[in-house]
Amino acid sequence: MSTPANTIIPLQQAPLCIGLTGGIGCGKSTVAHLFESHGAGIVDTDAIAHQLTQAGGQAIPQIRAAFGADYLTDTGALDRAGMRQLIFSDADARHKLEALLHPQILAACLSLLQSFSRAPYVILMVPLLLENPSFMQLVQRVLLVDCTEKNQVERVKQRSQLDETEIRAIIAQQLAPEIRIARADDIIQNDGTRDELTHQVAALHDRYLSLIPKNTI
């Protein structure tokens, strides 16, 4: 009997996959690094997307065909600023880009998850996890990193050239915090100190280890 095209085929990988999500500027990368220090495997879909859209990246020919050379830099990489402006003003363009990139990101995730077969568990970082059923099929639990909108804005301003208006526009297009909270299995509140964040991660690390069948550790 054939397998439906949209079915995720189980792979030999870590016994537990945690989907890490949260709004822009909430601290997902910091949390992932802390889990990595405990031995967790990390798969970062943003990093995969950057690889696909850098000069010579696998997705560049399709982006050129779909959007034209105007959305590429002089070096042949995706013009991220130009594309960001387009997809925030044109929902059809956003859907077209997602339809182009998501299957390639998903395929890369499946490959990387296999490489962590010896890790106790894997953290799969997907900013739009809850909006994407294909990625949700890969995880057993959803971990939300949350913080106040004020902290989101300040953190993004410190690390990027986006102004407050642009940042708030991005936040407005993402799922509302109350929806994320309702759908999360675990929540890290990232409004405090680094030590407080470290303690929250350590407690969840212990919890995740306790969820893994003993004969798989």
Salt bridges, closest charged atoms under 4 A:
GLU36 OE1 - HIS33 ND1 3.66
GLU98 OE1 - HIS95 ND1 3.81
GLU149 OE2 - ARG168 NH1 2.36
GLU154 OE2 - LYS157 NZ 3.96
GLU164 OE1 - LYS157 NZ 3.86
GLU164 OE2 - ARG168 NE 2.90
ASP186 OD2 - ARG141 NE 2.93
ASP186 OD1 - ARG207 NH1 2.88
